[in-house]
Amino acid sequence: MDRGAPAGAAAGTRGFVSDNCSGIHPEVLAAIAGANAGHQPSYGDDEVTQRLQKIFRRHFGGTALGYPVLTGTGANVVALRAMTGRWGAVLCSADAHINTDEGGAPEQLAGLKLDAVPAPGGKLRPEQIAAFAEAAGDVHGAQPEVVSLTQPTEWGVVYSVDELARLCAAAHERGLLVHMDGARLCNAAAALDLRLRAITTDVGVDVVSFGGTKIGLMLGEAVVILNPAAVPGAEFARKSTTQLASKMRFISAQFEALLGDDLWWRIASHGNRMARLMEAGLRSAAGVEILHEVDANAVFAAMPPAVVDRLRGRFPLQISGPAVGLVRLMMSFDTTEQDVEDFVRAVYQEAAPG
């Protein structure tokens, strides 16, 4: 769902295809420029990356270890490879990004088996974890080792603290580790009005793939190990899967800008607010149905296919799911109220009878 390929409208037209399509947040861009002075040790031994470790611990707890990587797929591969044996299986939603949008990379590069199950709204349930764990010890099957949650889900729905705690408890009771794909974790925290550790460390998550690109970074994600005792070897997994950047300070500087103050909170809160504005604007449009809860910075709307076809000539759009008229609308740090109003007005124009 995050491929971000515009359709129809001219390249460069502002739209809502993906928060990957926005530029670099000015404060992040300034941090990159600030890191571009003099020489620094490579491969993470630079002073910026060392400072970043303290920031990760401030947000995720005193034992957290952060490993900056290049891409979101890379973060998931590094995390899951460090968490599983070569015979391991990972439970995930059938809609999970690791299952649908990463070209098979987790299975190819980490040597694991994904066990993808139906999950309305992308949310797993404790009973699915219990069923998954029943395969333990069967020599004919991959061994259950990890539960992977996406927060917020690929449908923009946010797990509550209680839901996360129950899922983590169900996993840990059965000897399983919990991975969280947090490509938009900041948006989830802002939606719940909570800090990052409250929906990760404090509920029992073991490893987080922490997103950066979708919240204003040029490039860069991070694998944050919350339970180092249970997940050894992440540094080796990062190198062997080609995710160890030589000039790492330029990735770390972006995260320092994002997390050093409250920039992450400001960006996430803004994106969430724009999504609520979009939802409110579209609810009364003829033939338009809002699907799923609008918790974070995503709105999924079902529209008549003819309306979608006409809109595609005016805005870049991403069509999601099997329904031709299902449109995903993503808000970014630079989405304005005017952007939302312009799109809503266009929907009403194209959906008007006659």
C-alpha positions as CSV (number, residue, x, y, z in Angstrom):
1,M,0.0,0.0,0.0
2,D,3.0,2.3,0.2
3,R,4.2,2.2,-3.3
4,G,3.4,5.8,-3.8
5,A,3.1,5.7,-7.6
6,P,0.9,8.7,-8.8
7,A,-1.7,7.9,-11.4
8,G,-3.3,10.3,-13.9
9,A,-2.4,13.7,-12.7
10,A,0.8,15.5,-13.8
11,A,3.9,14.6,-11.9
12,G,4.5,17.1,-9.1
13,T,0.9,17.8,-8.4
14,R,0.2,17.9,-4.7
15,G,-1.9,15.0,-3.6
16,F,-2.5,12.3,-1.0
17,V,-0.9,9.2,-2.6
18,S,1.6,8.6,0.2
19,D,3.4,10.4,2.9
20,N,6.5,9.1,1.1
21,C,5.7,11.6,-1.7
22,S,6.4,14.7,0.5
23,G,9.7,16.4,0.6
24,I,12.1,16.7,3.6
25,H,11.0,18.6,6.7
26,P,13.0,21.9,6.8
27,E,14.3,21.1,10.3
28,V,15.5,17.7,9.2
29,L,17.1,19.2,6.1
30,A,18.9,21.7,8.3
31,A,20.1,18.8,10.5
32,I,21.6,17.0,7.4
33,A,23.4,20.2,6.5
34,G,24.7,20.6,10.0
35,A,26.2,17.1,10.0
36,N,28.0,17.9,6.7
37,A,31.0,19.5,8.4
38,G,34.5,18.1,8.7
39,H,35.2,14.4,9.0
40,Q,33.6,11.8,11.3
41,P,34.3,8.1,11.9
42,S,32.2,5.9,9.7
43,Y,29.7,3.0,10.2
44,G,28.1,4.5,13.3
45,D,31.1,5.4,15.3
46,D,30.4,9.1,14.7
47,E,29.4,11.5,17.5
48,V,25.9,12.1,16.0
49,T,25.0,8.4,16.1
50,Q,26.4,8.1,19.7
51,R,24.3,11.0,20.8
52,L,21.3,9.4,19.1
53,Q,21.5,6.3,21.4
54,K,20.7,8.5,24.4
55,I,17.7,9.9,22.6
56,F,16.4,6.5,21.7
57,R,16.8,5.5,25.4
58,R,14.9,8.6,26.5
59,H,12.0,7.7,24.2
60,F,12.0,3.9,24.6
61,G,13.6,3.1,27.9
62,G,17.0,2.7,29.4
63,T,17.9,-0.6,27.7
64,A,16.9,0.4,24.2
65,L,19.5,0.0,21.4
66,G,18.9,1.9,18.2
67,Y,20.3,0.7,14.8
68,P,19.8,3.3,12.0
69,V,19.1,1.6,8.6
70,L,18.3,2.8,5.1
71,T,14.8,1.6,4.3
72,G,11.6,0.4,5.9
73,T,11.9,-3.0,4.2
74,G,15.5,-3.1,5.5
75,A,14.4,-2.3,9.0
76,N,11.9,-5.2,9.0
77,V,14.3,-7.6,7.5
78,V,17.0,-6.7,10.0
79,A,14.6,-6.9,12.9
80,L,13.0,-10.2,11.9
81,R,16.3,-11.8,11.0
82,A,17.7,-11.0,14.4
83,M,14.6,-12.4,16.1
84,T,14.2,-15.7,14.3
85,G,16.1,-18.9,13.6
86,R,16.4,-20.3,10.1
87,W,13.4,-22.5,10.8
88,G,11.3,-19.7,12.4
89,A,7.8,-18.5,11.5
90,V,6.4,-15.1,12.0
91,L,2.7,-14.4,12.5
92,C,1.3,-11.3,10.8
93,S,-1.9,-9.9,9.3
94,A,-2.6,-10.9,5.7
95,D,-2.5,-7.2,5.0
96,A,0.8,-6.6,6.7
97,H,3.4,-4.7,4.8
98,I,5.9,-7.5,5.3
99,N,3.5,-9.8,3.6
100,T,2.2,-7.7,0.7
101,D,4.7,-5.0,-0.2
102,E,8.2,-6.1,0.4
103,G,8.9,-8.3,-2.5
104,G,9.3,-11.4,-0.3
105,A,12.3,-9.8,1.3
106,P,11.7,-11.1,4.9
107,E,11.4,-14.6,3.6
108,Q,14.2,-14.4,1.1
109,L,16.8,-12.5,3.1
110,A,15.9,-13.6,6.7
111,G,15.1,-17.2,5.9
112,L,11.8,-17.3,7.8
113,K,8.2,-18.3,7.0
114,L,5.4,-15.7,7.2
115,D,2.2,-17.0,8.5
116,A,-0.3,-14.4,7.3
117,V,-3.8,-14.6,8.7
118,P,-7.0,-12.6,8.0
119,A,-7.4,-9.6,10.4
120,P,-10.2,-7.0,10.0
121,G,-8.7,-3.6,9.9
122,G,-5.2,-5.2,10.0
123,K,-5.5,-6.0,13.7
124,L,-4.4,-9.4,15.0
125,R,-6.2,-11.0,18.0
126,P,-4.9,-13.0,20.9
127,E,-6.7,-16.2,19.8
128,Q,-4.8,-16.1,16.5
129,I,-1.5,-16.0,18.5
130,A,-2.7,-19.0,20.5
131,A,-3.5,-21.0,17.3
132,F,-0.2,-20.0,15.7
133,A,1.8,-21.2,18.8
134,E,0.2,-24.7,18.6
135,A,2.6,-25.6,15.7
136,A,5.6,-25.5,18.1
137,G,7.5,-28.7,18.1
138,D,6.0,-30.1,14.9
139,V,9.1,-31.1,12.8
140,H,7.1,-30.8,9.6
141,G,6.4,-27.1,10.0
142,A,8.2,-23.8,10.5
143,Q,8.5,-23.1,14.2
144,P,6.5,-20.2,15.6
145,E,8.9,-17.6,17.0
146,V,7.6,-14.0,16.4
147,V,4.3,-12.1,16.2
148,S,4.6,-9.0,14.0
149,L,2.1,-6.1,14.6
150,T,1.8,-3.0,12.5
151,Q,1.0,0.2,14.5
152,P,-1.0,1.9,13.1
153,T,-2.2,-0.9,10.8
154,E,-2.0,-0.8,7.0
155,W,-5.6,0.4,7.2
156,G,-4.8,3.3,9.4
157,V,-6.3,1.8,12.5
158,V,-4.5,2.2,15.8
159,Y,-4.2,-0.6,18.4
160,S,-5.1,0.7,21.9
161,V,-2.7,0.2,24.8
162,D,-4.9,-2.6,26.2
163,E,-5.0,-4.4,22.9
164,L,-1.2,-4.3,22.6
165,A,-0.7,-5.4,26.2
166,R,-3.0,-8.4,25.6
167,L,-1.3,-9.4,22.4
168,C,2.2,-9.1,23.9
169,A,1.1,-11.2,26.9
170,A,-0.4,-13.8,24.7
171,A,2.8,-14.0,22.7
172,H,5.2,-14.0,25.7
173,E,3.1,-16.7,27.5
174,R,3.9,-19.0,24.6
175,G,7.6,-18.1,24.3
176,L,7.1,-15.9,21.3
177,L,8.7,-12.5,20.7
178,V,6.8,-9.4,19.5
179,H,7.9,-7.2,16.6
180,M,6.2,-4.0,15.8
181,D,6.3,-2.5,12.3
182,G,6.2,1.2,13.3
183,A,6.5,2.9,9.9
184,R,4.0,5.4,11.3
185,L,4.5,4.8,15.0
186,C,4.6,8.6,15.7
187,N,1.1,9.0,14.2
188,A,-0.2,6.2,16.5
189,A,1.4,7.8,19.6
190,A,-0.1,11.2,18.7
191,A,-3.5,9.6,18.1
192,L,-3.5,8.0,21.5
193,D,-1.9,11.1,23.1
194,L,0.9,8.9,24.5
195,R,4.6,8.9,24.4
196,L,6.4,6.3,22.2
197,R,7.4,3.9,25.0
198,A,3.9,3.7,26.3
199,I,2.8,1.8,23.1
200,T,6.1,-0.2,22.7
201,T,8.3,-0.9,25.7
202,D,5.7,-0.6,28.4
203,V,3.3,-3.0,26.8
204,G,5.9,-5.7,26.1
205,V,7.1,-5.1,22.5
206,D,10.6,-6.6,22.0
207,V,11.7,-4.9,18.8
208,V,10.4,-1.9,16.8
209,S,11.0,-1.0,13.2
210,F,10.8,2.7,13.7
211,G,9.7,4.8,10.8
212,G,11.4,8.0,9.6
213,T,10.9,8.5,5.9
214,K,7.1,8.9,6.2
215,I,7.4,11.6,8.9
216,G,9.7,14.0,7.1
217,L,13.1,12.3,6.8
218,M,14.9,12.2,3.5
219,L,15.7,8.6,4.0
220,G,16.3,6.4,7.1
221,E,14.5,4.1,9.5
222,A,15.7,2.5,12.7
223,V,15.6,-0.9,14.3
224,V,15.1,-0.3,18.0
225,I,15.8,-3.3,20.2
226,L,13.7,-2.9,23.4
227,N,14.7,-6.3,24.8
228,P,18.4,-6.8,24.1
229,A,18.6,-10.0,26.1
230,A,16.1,-11.7,23.9
231,V,17.4,-10.4,20.6
232,P,21.2,-10.7,20.2
233,G,23.0,-10.1,17.0
234,A,21.1,-7.2,15.5
235,E,24.4,-5.5,14.5
236,F,25.4,-8.6,12.5
237,A,21.9,-8.8,10.9
238,R,22.2,-5.2,9.8
239,K,25.5,-5.6,8.1
240,S,24.7,-8.9,6.4
241,T,21.5,-7.6,4.9
242,T,23.3,-4.5,3.4
243,Q,21.7,-2.0,5.8
244,L,24.9,-0.7,7.5
245,A,25.4,2.8,6.1
246,S,29.0,4.0,6.0
247,K,28.1,7.7,6.4
248,M,25.6,6.9,9.1
249,R,25.8,10.3,10.7
250,F,23.5,11.7,8.0
251,I,20.7,9.2,8.9
252,S,21.3,9.7,12.6
253,A,21.2,13.5,12.3
254,Q,17.7,13.3,10.9
255,F,16.5,11.2,13.8
256,E,18.2,13.5,16.2
257,A,16.2,16.4,14.7
258,L,13.0,14.3,14.7
259,L,13.3,13.0,18.3
260,G,15.6,15.5,20.0
261,D,12.7,17.9,20.6
262,D,9.0,17.6,19.8
263,L,9.2,17.7,16.0
264,W,7.9,14.1,15.7
265,W,4.9,15.0,17.8
266,R,4.1,18.2,15.8
267,I,4.3,16.4,12.5
268,A,2.3,13.4,13.6
269,S,-0.4,15.5,15.3
270,H,-0.7,17.7,12.2
271,G,-1.0,14.7,9.8
272,N,-3.7,13.2,12.0
273,R,-5.6,16.4,12.2
274,M,-5.6,16.7,8.4
275,A,-7.0,13.2,8.1
276,R,-9.8,14.0,10.4
277,L,-10.5,17.1,8.4
278,M,-10.5,15.0,5.2
279,E,-12.9,12.5,6.8
280,A,-15.3,15.1,7.9
281,G,-15.3,16.7,4.5
282,L,-16.0,13.5,2.6
283,R,-18.6,12.0,4.8
284,S,-21.5,13.7,3.1
285,A,-20.3,13.4,-0.5
286,A,-22.7,11.4,-2.8
287,G,-21.7,7.8,-3.1
288,V,-18.6,8.1,-0.8
289,E,-18.1,5.7,2.1
290,I,-15.4,6.1,4.7
291,L,-13.9,2.7,5.5
292,H,-12.3,1.8,8.9
293,E,-11.7,4.2,11.8
294,V,-9.7,7.3,10.9
295,D,-7.2,7.1,13.8
296,A,-4.0,8.4,12.3
297,N,-3.0,10.1,9.1
298,A,-4.9,7.8,6.6
299,V,-8.3,7.9,5.2
300,F,-9.7,5.0,3.1
301,A,-12.7,6.0,1.0
302,A,-14.9,3.9,-1.3
303,M,-16.1,6.0,-4.3
304,P,-18.0,5.3,-7.5
305,P,-15.4,4.1,-10.0
306,A,-16.5,6.8,-12.5
307,V,-15.8,9.4,-9.9
308,V,-12.4,8.0,-9.2
309,D,-11.6,8.0,-12.9
310,R,-12.4,11.7,-13.1
311,L,-10.5,12.5,-10.0
312,R,-7.4,10.8,-11.3
313,G,-7.2,13.4,-14.0
314,R,-6.9,16.1,-11.3
315,F,-5.0,14.5,-8.5
316,P,-2.4,11.7,-8.0
317,L,-4.4,8.9,-6.4
318,Q,-3.5,5.4,-5.1
319,I,-6.2,2.8,-5.6
320,S,-6.0,0.2,-2.8
321,G,-7.5,-3.2,-2.4
322,P,-9.7,-5.2,-4.8
323,A,-12.4,-2.6,-5.1
324,V,-11.8,-0.4,-8.1
325,G,-13.2,2.6,-6.2
326,L,-11.2,2.2,-3.0
327,V,-8.9,5.2,-2.5
328,R,-6.2,5.6,0.1
329,L,-5.6,9.2,1.1
330,M,-2.4,9.9,3.2
331,M,-1.6,13.2,4.9
332,S,2.0,14.5,5.3
333,F,3.8,17.1,7.3
334,D,3.2,19.6,4.5
335,T,-0.5,18.8,3.9
336,T,-2.4,22.0,4.3
337,E,-6.1,22.7,5.1
338,Q,-6.3,24.2,1.6
339,D,-5.0,21.0,0.1
340,V,-7.8,19.1,1.9
341,E,-10.5,21.6,1.0
342,D,-9.4,21.5,-2.7
343,F,-9.7,17.8,-2.8
344,V,-13.0,17.6,-1.0
345,R,-14.4,20.3,-3.3
346,A,-13.3,18.2,-6.3
347,V,-15.0,15.1,-5.0
348,Y,-18.3,16.9,-4.5
349,Q,-18.0,18.3,-8.1
350,E,-17.2,15.0,-9.7
351,A,-19.8,13.1,-7.6
352,A,-22.6,15.6,-8.3
353,P,-25.6,14.1,-10.1
354,G,-26.0,14.9,-13.8
